[in-house]
Amino acid sequence: MTTTTAPVEPPVLDDGPRRGRWGLWAQPAFRNLWLGETTSGLGTAVGNVALALVAVVTLGASPFMVGVLTASAWVPWLFLGLLAGAWVDRWPRLKVMLVCDLLLLVLFGSVPVAGWFGALTMAQLIVVALLAGAVKVFFSTAYGAVLPALVAKEDLLEANVKLRSGDSAAEIAGPGLAGLLAQAFGAASGLLADAVTYLVSALCVGTIKVKETPPPVAERRGILREIGEGVRFLVHDPHLRTLAVFGAVGNLGLNGIQAVQTVFLVRSVGVSPGGIGAVFAVVSVGGLAGAALAGRIARRFGTARGLLLCELVAAPFILLLPMAGARLPLAVSAVAWSVAVCGVIAGNVLAGSFYQSYCPPAMIGRIRASASTVNFSAIPVGALLGGWLGEVLGARTTIWIMAGVLLSAGAVLLASPLRAMRDFPERPDTL
């Protein structure tokens, strides 16, 4: 497949790569990126739990309103995803991330401030989630596109394993910290902690010494044409197209579960706010294991076959979650939930590394944004559907239904060319 996209001059690392037994830890640019994103990942893990707790415990929100809150964070992908991809390919990506971190600091910091003055409402939570979601469209697109500029192609899997391991470690600590903060200072205090971590992330990103060279203004061909190039590349490539649809189906089910998981644990199982943090921490251990195992899975089974194994072997453990507090002890269901998350995260690392190594550097922002628009547009649909089903059928039944949807994503992989492949393909020389 060929493209008319003008080549982008590769960025220059001022510190230069230093290899050895420390691998990517020897590169200051990568270390700073890892530190910033792991810190903000901790804040996000705290904030996600805190936001749901504020809605459910402080404001008494219904399951449907929790679904609306969850959906609000992802609705912006429907309207901004493709546009963000084209703009990010025009702008210095690290500067985009820096500005986004500062905006998120202000947005999430507004929630505890309103709480202190007794002015916090469900409407404000939804507006904050919506605006933060719009900011994260640009941040996520820039973050997904910047890594190939910081590390060599052969180091992308190692980089993604390290970054995702940091995120997963943060997700283990975050829910427990959110529960402790909620018990001690109120649920909104977790969002203050979230806001502070974005300041740390901004400081780390600002120290990365990379000279980025976006395409000159004279080489731009119009925003709609550039968006179309990214969409056509995704649609015409069978491997990327498969991963986009697979991600959308998986997100539909996963976020249908997430829309009611807090309601399920509080009202169906009877877990306290502090206990919810502990449950989510146990589940997040699976994410850490998945990130750590992704490289071994790729070496042992191959990247494409490894993704299939993650989906068909580990993910089905999610079916034990809705048995919590009824047919199974909560601890058993939480561990099974953790195993399912292990498979999801390992698969995400493998698929994300493929995107970064396969897509042409000059178009990676647009291609990733096109795929993310497909993937993430399913998130608000799943959240709203999960919230509605939670109102009509109850949280436990909703989790049964959405777990089935999550597992049906495996059928997408089995029906694709990836079924017969050991490894994902290399980028053709013509791209």
C-alpha positions in Angstrom: 0.0 0.0 0.0 1.4 3.4 -0.9 0.6 6.8 0.4 1.2 10.4 -0.8 2.0 11.6 2.7 5.1 13.6 2.9 7.9 12.1 5.0 8.6 13.6 8.4 12.1 14.1 9.4 12.8 11.8 12.4 13.2 13.7 15.7 16.6 14.0 17.3 17.2 12.7 20.8 19.6 15.1 22.5 20.6 12.5 25.1 21.2 9.7 22.6 20.3 6.1 23.2 22.6 4.1 25.5 22.2 0.4 25.4 23.4 -2.2 27.9 22.1 -4.3 30.7 19.7 -1.4 31.7 18.0 -1.4 28.3 15.7 1.6 27.9 16.2 2.6 31.5 19.5 4.0 30.3 17.7 6.6 28.1 16.7 9.8 30.0 13.9 10.6 27.5 12.2 7.2 28.1 12.7 7.3 31.9 11.1 10.7 32.1 8.2 9.6 29.9 7.7 6.5 32.1 7.9 8.5 35.3 5.4 11.1 34.2 2.9 8.6 32.8 3.2 6.2 35.7 2.5 9.0 38.1 -0.5 10.3 36.1 -1.6 6.7 35.8 -1.7 6.4 39.6 -3.8 9.6 39.6 -6.1 8.2 37.0 -6.6 5.0 38.9 -7.4 7.0 42.0 -9.6 9.4 40.1 -11.7 6.7 38.3 -12.7 5.1 41.6 -13.2 8.4 43.3 -15.4 9.8 40.6 -17.7 6.7 40.8 -17.7 6.9 44.6 -18.6 10.6 44.6 -21.5 9.8 42.2 -22.8 6.7 44.1 -22.0 7.5 47.8 -21.9 11.3 48.0 -24.6 12.2 45.4 -26.7 9.0 45.5 -26.6 8.5 41.7 -28.6 5.8 40.0 -27.0 3.0 37.9 -28.1 4.8 34.8 -26.6 8.1 35.9 -23.3 6.3 36.7 -23.5 5.0 33.1 -24.0 8.5 31.8 -21.0 9.7 33.8 -18.8 6.9 32.4 -20.0 7.5 28.9 -19.3 11.2 29.1 -15.6 10.6 29.4 -15.6 8.8 26.0 -18.2 10.6 24.0 -15.7 13.1 22.7 -14.0 10.4 20.6 -17.1 10.4 18.4 -16.6 14.0 17.5 -12.9 14.7 18.0 -11.0 11.5 17.3 -10.4 11.8 13.6 -9.7 15.6 13.9 -7.2 15.0 16.7 -5.3 12.5 14.7 -4.7 15.0 11.9 -3.8 17.8 14.2 -1.4 15.7 16.3 0.4 14.7 13.1 0.9 18.5 12.5 2.0 19.5 16.0 4.9 18.6 18.2 3.5 15.7 20.2 5.2 16.3 23.5 3.9 19.9 23.6 0.4 18.5 23.0 0.8 16.2 26.0 2.2 19.0 28.2 -0.8 21.3 27.5 -3.2 18.4 28.0 -1.7 17.6 31.4 -2.2 21.2 32.6 -5.8 21.3 31.4 -6.5 18.0 33.2 -5.0 19.5 36.4 -7.5 22.3 36.3 -10.5 20.2 35.4 -10.1 17.5 38.1 -9.0 20.0 40.7 -12.4 21.8 40.3 -14.3 18.9 41.8 -12.9 18.9 45.3 -13.0 22.7 45.3 -16.7 22.6 44.6 -17.1 19.9 47.2 -15.5 22.1 49.9 -17.9 24.9 49.1 -20.9 22.6 49.1 -21.7 23.2 45.5 -20.8 19.9 43.9 -23.5 18.4 41.7 -23.9 15.5 39.3 -24.1 18.0 36.5 -20.6 19.2 37.3 -19.2 15.7 37.4 -20.6 15.0 34.0 -19.3 18.3 32.6 -15.8 17.6 34.0 -15.9 14.1 32.6 -16.9 15.3 29.2 -14.3 18.1 29.0 -11.6 15.9 30.4 -12.5 13.2 27.9 -12.1 15.8 25.1 -8.6 16.7 26.4 -7.7 13.0 26.7 -8.5 12.5 23.0 -5.6 14.7 22.1 -3.4 13.4 24.9 -4.0 9.7 24.0 -3.4 10.3 20.3 -0.1 12.2 20.9 1.0 9.6 23.5 0.4 6.7 21.1 2.3 8.5 18.4 5.3 9.8 20.3 6.9 6.5 21.5 8.3 5.6 18.1 10.1 8.9 18.1 11.8 8.1 21.5 12.9 4.5 21.1 14.1 2.3 18.2 11.7 0.1 16.4 13.1 -3.1 17.8 12.7 -1.6 21.4 8.9 -0.8 21.0 7.7 -4.0 22.7 10.1 -3.5 25.6 9.0 0.1 25.9 5.3 -0.8 25.9 5.9 -3.6 28.4 7.6 -1.1 30.8 5.0 1.6 30.3 2.1 -0.7 30.7 3.8 -2.3 33.8 4.0 1.1 35.3 0.4 1.8 34.6 -0.6 -1.6 36.0 1.4 -1.0 39.2 -0.4 2.3 39.5 -3.7 0.6 39.0 -2.9 -1.8 41.9 -2.1 1.0 44.3 -4.6 3.5 43.0 -7.9 1.9 44.0 -6.7 1.1 47.5 -5.4 4.7 47.9 -8.8 6.0 46.6 -10.6 3.9 49.2 -8.4 5.1 52.0 -8.8 8.7 50.9 -12.5 8.3 50.6 -12.7 6.8 54.1 -10.5 9.5 55.7 -11.3 12.7 53.8 -14.3 12.0 51.6 -14.6 10.6 48.0 -13.8 13.9 46.3 -10.3 14.0 47.9 -9.2 11.3 45.4 -9.9 13.7 42.5 -7.5 16.2 44.2 -4.8 13.6 44.2 -5.6 12.9 40.5 -5.2 16.6 39.7 -1.8 16.8 41.4 -0.4 13.8 39.4 -1.1 15.7 36.2 1.2 18.5 37.4 3.9 15.9 38.0 3.3 14.4 34.5 3.6 17.9 33.0 6.9 18.5 34.7 8.3 15.2 33.5 7.1 15.6 29.9 8.6 19.1 29.9 12.1 17.8 30.6 12.2 15.4 27.7 14.8 16.7 25.3 13.6 15.7 21.9 13.6 17.9 18.8 10.4 17.2 16.9 10.0 18.3 13.3 6.3 18.3 12.1 5.6 18.6 8.4 6.1 22.2 7.0 2.9 24.3 6.5 3.6 24.2 2.8 3.2 20.4 2.7 -0.1 20.3 4.4 -3.0 19.2 2.1 -6.1 20.2 4.0 -7.4 18.7 7.2 -10.2 16.6 5.6 -7.8 15.1 3.1 -5.3 14.2 5.8 -8.0 12.7 7.9 -9.2 10.7 4.9 -5.7 9.3 4.4 -5.6 7.8 7.9 -9.1 6.4 7.6 -8.4 4.8 4.2 -5.2 3.2 5.5 -7.0 1.6 8.4 -9.9 0.4 6.3 -7.8 -1.1 3.5 -5.4 -2.9 5.8 -6.9 -6.2 7.0 -4.7 -6.5 10.1 -5.4 -3.0 11.4 -9.0 -3.3 10.5 -9.4 -6.5 12.4 -7.8 -5.0 15.5 -10.0 -2.0 15.4 -13.2 -4.0 15.2 -11.9 -6.4 17.9 -11.2 -3.5 20.2 -14.6 -2.0 19.7 -16.4 -5.2 20.6 -14.2 -5.8 23.6 -14.7 -2.2 24.8 -18.5 -2.5 24.4 -18.6 -5.4 26.8 -15.8 -4.2 29.1 -17.4 -0.8 29.7 -20.8 -2.3 30.1 -19.3 -4.1 33.1 -17.5 -1.1 34.3 -20.6 1.0 34.2 -22.2 -1.1 37.0 -19.3 -2.6 38.8 -19.3 -0.1 41.6 -23.0 -0.3 42.0 -22.7 -4.1 41.9 -20.0 -4.2 44.6 -21.7 -1.7 46.9 -25.4 -2.7 46.6 -25.4 -6.3 45.5 -22.3 -7.7 47.3 -22.3 -5.2 50.2 -18.7 -4.0 49.9 -17.6 -0.8 51.8 -15.8 2.0 49.9 -12.5 0.9 51.4 -13.2 -2.7 50.4 -14.0 -1.6 46.8 -10.5 -0.1 46.6 -9.1 -3.5 47.8 -11.1 -5.4 45.2 -9.9 -3.2 42.4 -6.3 -3.4 43.6 -6.5 -7.2 43.4 -8.0 -7.0 39.9 -5.2 -4.6 38.9 -2.6 -7.2 39.8 -3.8 -9.0 36.7 -3.0 -6.0 34.7 0.5 -5.9 36.0 1.0 -9.6 35.3 -0.4 -9.2 31.8 2.0 -6.3 31.0 5.0 -8.2 32.5 4.1 -11.4 30.6 3.4 -9.8 27.2 7.0 -10.0 26.1 7.3 -13.7 27.1 4.1 -14.6 25.4 5.3 -12.9 22.2 8.6 -14.8 22.3 7.0 -18.2 23.2 3.9 -18.2 21.0 4.3 -15.2 18.6 2.7 -11.8 18.7 -0.5 -12.7 16.7 -1.0 -16.1 18.3 -0.3 -14.7 21.7 -3.2 -12.2 21.2 -5.5 -15.1 20.4 -4.4 -17.0 23.5 -5.0 -14.0 25.7 -8.5 -13.6 24.4 -9.5 -17.3 24.3 -7.8 -18.6 27.4 -7.6 -15.8 30.0 -10.5 -13.5 29.2 -13.2 -16.2 29.8 -12.4 -16.0 33.6 -14.6 -12.9 33.6 -17.6 -15.2 33.7 -16.9 -15.8 37.4 -17.3 -12.2 38.3 -21.2 -12.0 38.4 -21.1 -15.1 40.8 -19.5 -12.9 43.5 -21.5 -12.9 46.8 -23.9 -15.5 45.4 -22.4 -18.7 44.1 -18.8 -17.8 44.9 -16.9 -15.8 47.6 -16.0 -12.4 46.5 -12.3 -13.2 46.9 -12.6 -16.0 44.3 -14.4 -13.9 41.8 -11.9 -11.0 42.3 -9.0 -13.4 41.5 -10.9 -14.7 38.4 -11.5 -11.1 37.4 -7.8 -10.4 37.7 -6.9 -13.3 35.4 -9.3 -11.9 32.8 -7.7 -8.5 33.1 -4.3 -10.1 32.7 -5.3 -11.4 29.3 -6.8 -8.1 28.2 -3.7 -6.1 29.2 -1.2 -8.5 27.6 -3.3 -8.4 24.4 -3.3 -4.6 24.5 0.5 -4.5 24.8 0.9 -6.8 21.8 -1.6 -5.0 19.7 -0.3 -1.5 20.6 3.3 -2.5 19.8 2.1 -3.7 16.4 0.4 -0.4 15.6 3.6 1.6 16.5 5.9 -0.6 14.4 3.6 -1.1 11.5 2.1 2.3 10.8 4.1 4.9 8.7 5.6 7.4 11.1 4.2 10.4 9.2 0.7 9.0 9.5 0.7 7.2 12.9 -1.3 9.9 14.6 -4.1 9.7 12.0 -4.1 5.9 11.8 -4.1 5.5 15.6 -6.8 8.1 15.9 -9.0 6.4 13.3 -8.6 3.1 15.1 -9.2 4.7 18.5 -12.3 6.4 17.2 -13.7 2.9 16.3 -12.5 1.4 19.6 -13.4 4.2 21.9 -16.8 5.1 20.3 -18.0 1.7 21.7 -17.1 2.8 25.2 -20.0 5.3 25.7 -22.4 2.9 24.0 -21.3 0.1 26.4 -21.5 2.4 29.4 -25.0 3.7 28.6 -26.2 0.2 27.7 -24.7 -1.2 30.9 -26.3 1.6 32.9 -29.7 1.1 31.3 -29.5 -2.7 31.7 -28.5 -2.1 35.3 -31.7 -0.1 35.9 -33.9 -2.6 34.2 -32.4 -6.0 35.0 -30.0 -5.3 37.9 -26.3 -5.1 38.1 -25.6 -8.8 38.4 -27.6 -9.8 35.3 -26.0 -6.9 33.4 -22.5 -8.2 34.1 -23.5 -11.6 32.8 -24.7 -10.1 29.6 -21.8 -7.8 29.1 -19.3 -10.5 29.9 -20.7 -12.5 27.0 -20.2 -9.5 24.7 -16.6 -9.1 25.9 -15.9 -12.7 25.0 -17.5 -12.5 21.6 -14.5 -10.3 20.6 -12.6 -13.5 20.2 -14.8 -14.4 17.2 -13.5 -11.3 15.4 -9.9 -12.6 15.7 -10.9 -16.1 14.6 -12.6 -14.8 11.5 -9.6 -12.7 10.4 -6.2 -13.5 8.7 -4.6 -13.3 12.2 -6.0 -16.7 12.9 -3.4 -18.5 10.9 -0.4 -16.2 11.8 2.2 -16.7 14.4 3.4 -13.1 14.4 2.0 -9.8 13.2 3.4 -8.8 9.8 6.3 -6.3 9.4 5.7 -2.9 7.7 6.0 -3.3 4.0 8.9 -1.4 2.4 6.4 0.5 0.2 4.8 2.2 3.2 
